[in-house]
Amino acid sequence: MNKPHIVILGAGYGGIMTAVKLQKKLRQHEAKITLVHKYDYHFQTSCLHENAAGTLHQDRSKIKIKDIINRSKINFIIDEVVSIKREEKTIKLKNKELHYDLLVIGLGYEPHTEGIPGLREHAYSITDINSARFVREHMEYNFACYANDIKKDQSRLNIVIGGGGILGVEFAGELINQIPVMCREYDIEKIQVNLYMLEENTSLLPGFDENLVHYAVSSLQSRGVEIIHQAKLKECQEDKVIYEVEGKEQTIPSHTFIWTGGVQANPVFEKAGLSLKNKKIEVDSSMLATKDDSIFVVGDCAYSTDENGEEILPTAKKAIEEATVVAKNISSLLHNKELTSCQPVKQGMLATLGRDDGVARIQNRRVFGWKAAFVKRISDNHYLYQLGGWNLLLKKGNFHLL
Ligand SMILES: Cc1cc2nc3c(=O)[nH]c(=O)nc-3n(C[C@H](O)[C@H](O)[C@H](O)COP(=O)(O)OP(=O)(O)OC[C@H]3O[C@@H](n4cnc5c(N)ncnc54)[C@H](O)[C@@H]3O)c2cc1C
């Protein structure tokens, strides 16, 4: 190949880490690298629930892309990917077209809202900086309405979280800490505010050990979260949420329903004719799409399995480790070396329950309380260091001890 063009789509955990690793591995004359992303910043998805609850300002989660890439090696385009035309090896962006020789797809996930009436129209979701800020501002607006209205409308103070997976639980943990702050701000008695969590299964946090789940449930309930198990969501309207428990229909009057119940990979690549499984792109062990050896895939878009053939949970850690292998393999391809296999990610399980509480399983050890929350901070800080060294860590790191 004569100075191949490598195009990276998406600057989430997988895409940005691929770019940062490639800029270290390749010299300027070896390849042209282009990174395409919707915004001029990368954001830490693992902090979005804090941004949405209002416990962490969204600017803390934003990292300017120009501060971490070497612009003499990487051409950065702010644009939206519309489609991938594999036969012509081109990418259609909103504002231009790009030709590629090697492509890295790292477009992440989208909220899965199909099948439940009113979910797409009326539910809020936490997927990026703007949606997280929207959730926070929407809750504040409703508190302000309640404080100002002569005829008090309780639905303004009923907040419902749909889904008791990691995101739902982490958001509930942050929000229940923030509610007293919002109450003070808007002169509302704390007792007036209700925070509900609807979970379809009998248990929260799928994949976590029973005693970790038990701890999480007790922590949330003791702080006032009303968890409703086996609640099947039926419909979401502007001012109410309808669900069913044991065959009986129930309604919670609420203007604020936050859906955390499911994510799916980005639909942009669905029409590209790649081999898909669970709406994700099937990859081989080197992270190449099984149907196309000019396309690598990282993170939530990639359907990767462990040694037992089970799908690996989509996490930031998975995306980062895959990005490291992809950067190495792109360099190997250019230097006619053998490709490396991606080892199945050894995942720990971690969910925070607010700033100083959480549950985790790390190398078969169960961790509870502030220690789990502390591990999350270390892991976020380690990521910042990997991405932008000491400069970025000191600028954006979280150094709260407790
Ligand atoms: C609120 C929340 C909290 C989470 N907490 C944790 C956690 O604590 N720990 C953990 O390990 N995992 C966590 N996850 C999961 C983790 O964030 C994902 O697995 C990870 O972000 C996947 O990385 P990625 O690179 O595949 O995609 P992403 O990080 O989602 O990045 C994809 C990027 O592509 C951009 N993009 C999308 N479409 C287009 C387009 N058409 N054109 C241009 N750009 C586009 C998006 O803006 C996005 O920035 C969390 C997820 C959420 C939603």
The ligand as an SDF file (V2000), in Angstrom:
LIG
                    3D

 53 58  0  0  0  0  0  0  0  0999 V2000
  -24.1290    6.3550   31.3770 C   0  0  0  0  0  0  0  0  0  0  0  0
  -23.1850    5.2140   31.1220 C   0  0  0  0  0  0  0  0  0  0  0  0
  -22.3170    4.8400   32.1340 C   0  0  0  0  0  0  0  0  0  0  0  0
  -21.3860    3.8340   31.8970 C   0  0  0  0  0  0  0  0  0  0  0  0
  -20.5360    3.4960   32.8940 N   0  0  0  0  0  0  0  0  0  0  0  0
  -19.5750    2.6020   32.6420 C   0  0  0  0  0  0  0  0  0  0  0  0
  -18.6020    2.3030   33.6360 C   0  0  0  0  0  0  0  0  0  0  0  0
  -18.6460    2.8290   34.7480 O   0  0  0  0  0  0  0  0  0  0  0  0
  -17.6170    1.4200   33.3300 N   0  0  0  0  0  0  0  0  0  0  0  0
  -17.5500    0.8100   32.0990 C   0  0  0  0  0  0  0  0  0  0  0  0
  -16.6090    0.0440   31.8480 O   0  0  0  0  0  0  0  0  0  0  0  0
  -18.4690    1.0480   31.1350 N   0  0  0  0  0  0  0  0  0  0  0  0
  -19.4750    1.9280   31.3770 C   0  0  0  0  0  0  0  0  0  0  0  0
  -20.4130    2.1750   30.4190 N   0  0  0  0  0  0  0  0  0  0  0  0
  -20.2990    1.4840   29.1180 C   0  0  0  0  0  0  0  0  0  0  0  0
  -19.1770    2.1430   28.2860 C   0  0  0  0  0  0  0  0  0  0  0  0
  -19.3180    3.5360   28.3540 O   0  0  0  0  0  0  0  0  0  0  0  0
  -19.2140    1.6880   26.8440 C   0  0  0  0  0  0  0  0  0  0  0  0
  -19.0700    0.2960   26.8100 O   0  0  0  0  0  0  0  0  0  0  0  0
  -18.0570    2.3650   26.0640 C   0  0  0  0  0  0  0  0  0  0  0  0
  -18.3080    3.7480   25.9950 O   0  0  0  0  0  0  0  0  0  0  0  0
  -17.9100    1.8000   24.6670 C   0  0  0  0  0  0  0  0  0  0  0  0
  -16.9010    2.5050   23.9970 O   0  0  0  0  0  0  0  0  0  0  0  0
  -17.0040    2.7270   22.4230 P   0  0  0  0  0  0  0  0  0  0  0  0
  -15.7160    3.3410   21.9850 O   0  0  0  0  0  0  0  0  0  0  0  0
  -17.4520    1.4920   21.7470 O   0  0  0  0  0  0  0  0  0  0  0  0
  -18.1890    3.7480   22.2250 O   0  0  0  0  0  0  0  0  0  0  0  0
  -18.4620    5.1690   22.8530 P   0  0  0  0  0  0  0  0  0  0  0  0
  -17.5970    5.4430   24.0010 O   0  0  0  0  0  0  0  0  0  0  0  0
  -19.9230    5.2330   23.0180 O   0  0  0  0  0  0  0  0  0  0  0  0
  -18.0330    6.1560   21.6880 O   0  0  0  0  0  0  0  0  0  0  0  0
  -18.6550    6.2530   20.4270 C   0  0  0  0  0  0  0  0  0  0  0  0
  -18.5370    7.6990   19.9850 C   0  0  0  0  0  0  0  0  0  0  0  0
  -18.9340    7.8110   18.6290 O   0  0  0  0  0  0  0  0  0  0  0  0
  -19.6600    9.0050   18.4670 C   0  0  0  0  0  0  0  0  0  0  0  0
  -20.5960    8.7950   17.3840 N   0  0  0  0  0  0  0  0  0  0  0  0
  -21.7060    8.0010   17.4210 C   0  0  0  0  0  0  0  0  0  0  0  0
  -22.3300    8.0240   16.2390 N   0  0  0  0  0  0  0  0  0  0  0  0
  -21.6080    8.8460   15.4450 C   0  0  0  0  0  0  0  0  0  0  0  0
  -21.7620    9.2720   14.1120 C   0  0  0  0  0  0  0  0  0  0  0  0
  -22.7700    8.8550   13.3350 N   0  0  0  0  0  0  0  0  0  0  0  0
  -20.8360   10.1280   13.6100 N   0  0  0  0  0  0  0  0  0  0  0  0
  -19.7840   10.5630   14.3680 C   0  0  0  0  0  0  0  0  0  0  0  0
  -19.5950   10.1840   15.6380 N   0  0  0  0  0  0  0  0  0  0  0  0
  -20.4900    9.3420   16.1760 C   0  0  0  0  0  0  0  0  0  0  0  0
  -20.3900    9.2180   19.7870 C   0  0  0  0  0  0  0  0  0  0  0  0
  -20.6390   10.5920   20.0070 O   0  0  0  0  0  0  0  0  0  0  0  0
  -19.4360    8.6230   20.8000 C   0  0  0  0  0  0  0  0  0  0  0  0
  -18.6560    9.5920   21.4350 O   0  0  0  0  0  0  0  0  0  0  0  0
  -21.3590    3.1650   30.6270 C   0  0  0  0  0  0  0  0  0  0  0  0
  -22.2760    3.5280   29.6460 C   0  0  0  0  0  0  0  0  0  0  0  0
  -23.1890    4.5310   29.8910 C   0  0  0  0  0  0  0  0  0  0  0  0
  -24.1830    4.9040   28.8230 C   0  0  0  0  0  0  0  0  0  0  0  0
  1  2  1  0
  2  3  1  0
  2 52  2  0
  3  4  2  0
  4  5  1  0
  4 50  1  0
  5  6  2  0
  6  7  1  0
  6 13  1  0
  7  8  2  0
  7  9  1  0
  9 10  1  0
 10 11  2  0
 10 12  1  0
 12 13  2  0
 13 14  1  0
 14 15  1  0
 14 50  1  0
 15 16  1  0
 16 17  1  0
 16 18  1  0
 18 19  1  0
 18 20  1  0
 20 21  1  0
 20 22  1  0
 22 23  1  0
 23 24  1  0
 24 25  2  0
 24 26  1  0
 24 27  1  0
 27 28  1  0
 28 29  2  0
 28 30  1  0
 28 31  1  0
 31 32  1  0
 32 33  1  0
 33 34  1  0
 33 48  1  0
 34 35  1  0
 35 36  1  0
 35 46  1  0
 36 37  1  0
 36 45  1  0
 37 38  2  0
 38 39  1  0
 39 40  1  0
 39 45  2  0
 40 41  1  0
 40 42  2  0
 42 43  1  0
 43 44  2  0
 44 45  1  0
 46 47  1  0
 46 48  1  0
 48 49  1  0
 50 51  2  0
 51 52  1  0
 52 53  1  0
M  END
$$$$
